[in-house]
Amino acid sequence: MSAVLHTSAAAVAPERSEGVWHAAWRRFRRDRIGMASAVVVIAFLLVIALAALGLVAADWQREVGVPNAPPTLLGPAPAEQQAALEVPKGPNVDLSAIDPLAPRYQEWEERARQFKTEETPKAETLPLGGDRLGRDVLAKVVKGTEISVFVGVLAAVVAALVGTLLGALAGFFGRKLGDFIEWVYNVFTSIPDILLIFAFAAVFGRGIGTVVLILGLTGWTGIYRQVRAEFIKHGSREYVRAAEAIGASTTSRMFRHILPNVSHVILVRMSLLVVGFIKAEVILSYLGLGVPVDQVSWGTMLAEAQSELILGHWWQLAAATVFMAVFVTAFSLMADALRDALDPKLRGLE
């Protein structure tokens, strides 16, 4: 009898509903474009990790090729272009009558020629070409990817954390706290972004951490506005009131119930911030307010490529542009797929 009751009770027991994140992952895996974009983004992150550990592009500052070495597919530069890079020699004049050190000049020149022959010969071509100093553009663009993506993603995370936290507090609590946060928001939006960037740059100085702080502390306003509106809308819905009725704490209602339902908005805004912050890093580096001179990023490569492009050396510009375009496109498509997977409006269509 007890076995029958146990079997019947198990038969009528309700099944546990699928979690929000598990369901989102299941929907995301069905999006082929989103998965392919995620693979590209993960490949970039793997390259960044290897560069950060010094396993690749560690010697990007070495002059391994001749100045402005063309890409390997184009072959070596014509002989007349290589001759133009050599220093012309002066006339062979006997200066021993007026210069007591003249007899030693020939000896010193011979030693210099021997030292030059013992050096590692400079490559006439490189996989993606070389810059004006002979540095490998491939190594530079890999190291530049580490810096630019690190700055863009970390600054977007900082801006998203600040904007989400302030938006959640202002939207959920409202009243005096909401009014105060709204006043802070109005102060930041009333000042032009470029002036804020220059002000923070003057205070914090120059460096990678400075760029992250500048972009993060000036870019949170957009995500704050959207998160605040979403928390106001969701704060009065039935599932939040039900959570309050069963004794859920304020923190639980804010970050376990409401936040997952507005995460798609945060992800979309973050993808836009990453793209915008990478572009902003290019501008800051061009103006001399970005990464230090002993570092390389997509922004510094594009700034260097301007003078090279006039001479017909386009490969550094092409490498930085292609790497930037591929990463930004893949990241945007991945963020769109994550937004669709997390959008609560699409859950009922399955």
N, C-alpha and C positions, 0 to 999 in steps of 0.2 A: 504493500500500500504506500509506504513512504517513497519507494522507488518511483511509483507512478506519479505521486505528487511532485517529486523532484524533476521528473521528465517534463511534466506539464508546465511547471514554473519556468524551466529553462526555455520551453517552446514559446512562452508568451513574454519573456524578458526582452525589452527593447534593445536593438543593436546600438552600439556606440557610434555616434556620428563621426564622420571623417574630419580631422583637424583642418584648420584654415591653411596652414603652411603645407601640409601633405597634399591637400587638394590643389593648391597653387602649383606645386612641383609637378603633379600629374598633368595638369593642363599645360604647363610650360614645356614639358617633354614632347608634347604633340605638335608644338610649333617648330617646324623644321628650320625656318629662317632664324628664329630666336636661338635654337640650339647651335646652329652653325655660327652665329654671331658670338655666342658664349664661348665656343671653341677658339675663335680668333682672339677674343679678349683674354682668355686664359693663356693662350700662346704668348701674347704680349706681356702678361704678368709674369710668366715663366722667364722670359728674356730679361725683364726688369730685375727679377730676383737673382739671376745669374750675374747680371752686371753689378748689382749691389754687393754680391759676395766676391767680386773681382775675378770671376771665372771667365768672363767674356768682356771685351772692350776695355780691359784694364790699362792698356798701353795706348789709348786713343790720342795722347799728346805726342807720341813719337813721330818723327818725320821719316816715314818708311818709304816714301816715294819722292820723285822729282816734283818741284812745284807745279800745281795744277795738273797732275797726272790724269790723263783721261781714263774713263772706264775701260775695262778689259775688252768689252765687245767692240769698242771703237778702235782698239789698237793703239800703239804708241804715237805720240805727237810727231809731226813732220820734223825733219832735221833742221829746217830754218827756224822753227819755233824753239827747239832746244838750244840752238846756237844763240838765240836772242837772250836766253836766260843766263848765259855764261858771262863772266866779267871780262871785258876786253883787256888785253895785255898792252903795256906801253912799249915804246921803241927800245931796242937793245942799245943802250948808251953806256959807255964806260964812265962811271962817276968816281973812280978811285982818286982822281986828282982833287976833287972838292969834297968828297965824303969818305972819311977814314974807315967807315963800316961797310963800304961798297964791296970789298972782297968777300965779306961774309954773306952777302945777299944770296949768291948762287947756292951756297951751302944750305942756307935756311929754306930756299925754294925746293931744293932736293929733298930735304927732310919732310917738308910739307907734302910733296908728291908721294913720298913713301907712306906717310901717315894716311893720305887719302886712299891709296891702294889697299891699305890694311883695313879700312873701314868697310862695313857692310854695304854693298852696292845698293843704291837707291832704285826702287822699281820704277820702270817707265810707265806701267799701267797698274791700276788697282781695281778690285771688283766693282766698286761704285765710283771710282775716281778719287782724286785727292784735292785738298784745298790749296790755297796759295803758299802754304808752308810745307806741303807734301804730306800732311796727315791724312790717314785713311778715312774717307767719308763714311764708309760702312761702320767702322768703329765709333765714329763721332755720332752717327744717327742712332746707334744702339744705346750709347751712353746718354744722348740727348733724350731718347725715349724714356729712360729711367727718370731723369729729372723732370721733364714736362708732365708725364703721366702722374708721377708722385705729387707734384705741385697741384695739378688739376683735381685729382681724386681726393687728396687729403684736404685741400681747401673746400671742395664741395661737401665733404663729410663734416668739416667744422661749421660751414654755413648751414647745413641741414640740421645738425644737432642744435645749434643756437636757435634757428628759426622754428624747428619743431617744438622744442621745449617752451619757448616764449609763446608760440601760437597755441599750444595745448593749455598752458596756464591761463592765457587771456581768454580763450574760448570756453574753457570749462568752468572757471571760477567767475570771470567777469567782475563787475562792480569796481571797487577801488583798485584792485590789482590789475584788472583788465584795462582800466583807464590809464594807469601809470605805464604799463607796457605799450599801450597805444600811443602815448605821448613820446616814449623813446623811439618808437617806429616812425612817427611823424618827424622827429628831429633828424633821423638818419636819411629819410627820403627827401627832406627839404634841402639838403646839401648835395650839390652835384657829385656824382661818383668819382670823377677825376680829382676833385679837390680832397675828398676823403682819402683817396689812394695816396696822393702826394703828402697829405698830413701824416698818415700812418707811416709812410716811407721815411719822412723826416724824423719821426720819433724813434722808430725801431731800427733804422739803418738799412743796410743792404745785406741780402742773404736769402737762402732758400726758405728758412723758417719765417723770415720777414714777409716774403711773398705769400706764403700760406696764410699767415695772420691777416695780412692786408686784404686778400681776396675773401677769406672766410668772414671777417668782421664787417666787410662792406657788402657782402652778397646774400645775407640772410633775410632781407626784407621781403623778397618775393615769396619764398616758401613760408614765411611767417603768416603772411596775409591769407594764403590758401589753407594752411593748417588751422588757423583760428576760425575761419568760416566753416570748415568741416567739423571741428569740435563743437561749435555752436549748434550745428545741424544735428549731429549724432547725440549730443548730450541729453536731448529730450525724447529720444526714441525709446520704444518699448523694451528692447533688449538691455539697454542701460538701466532703465528703471527696474527691470526684473533683477538685474545683478545687484542693484542697491537694496532691493527688498530681501534678498537672501543673505545680506550682510557683507557684500563685497566692499573692500576698502576703496577710498578715493583713488589711490595709486593703481589698484587693480582695474577699476573701471576706466581710468584714463589710458593705461598702457597695455592692458590685456584684452580689453573689449573694444574700445574705440580705435586705438592706434592701428591694429591689423586691418580695420575696415577703411582706413584712410591712407594706408601704406602705398597704394598705387599712385596717389597724388604726390607723395614725397619722392617716389622713385622717378617719376616723370620729371619733376622739378630738378632732382639731382642730376639726371642725365643732361638736362639743359645747362646746369651749372658747370658740369665737368667740361662740356664743350666750350662754354663761354670763358671759363677760367684758363683753359689751355690757350685760347686766343689772347686773353688778357696777359698771360705770362709772356707771350710773344711781344706784345706792345711794351710791357714793362722792361723786358730785356733790351728792346730796341732803344728805349729812352735812357738806358743805363741804371734803371731801378730794379732790375730783375736779379737773376742769379749772378754770383761773383764772376770775375773775369777768368778765374782759373777753373771754371766749370763750363759745361756745354749743355745746351738745350735746343729744342726746335727753334725757339725765338732767336738765340744767338746765331744759329746756323743760317736762318733766313736773313738776319742782319748782315752777316758776312757775305752771303751770296749776292747781295746787291752789287757790290763792286766787281765781283767775279763775273756776273752776268753781262756786264758791259763789254768784257773781253771775250765773251762767247763761251765761258765755262759755266755751264748750266747744271752740272750734275749734283752739286751740293743742294741747290734749290729744289731739284726734282726729288732727291732722296728725302729731304725733310718734309716736303709737301705730300709725297705718297704715303709715308709712314703716318703722318698726322691724319690724312684723309681716311686711311684704312681703319685706324683705331677709333676715330670719332664716329665713323659710319657704323662699325660693328657695335660700339658701345650704345649708340642711339637705338639700333634695332633690338639689341638685347634688352634695353630698358623698356622699349615699347612692348616686347613680348612679356616681360615681367609685369608690366602694368595690366595687360589683358588677363594674365593669369590671376592676379590679385584683385581685380575689379569685382566688387560684390554684385554688381548689376548683371555680370555674365554668369554667375554661379547658378542662377535659376534656369538658364538656357540649356544646360546639359541634360 
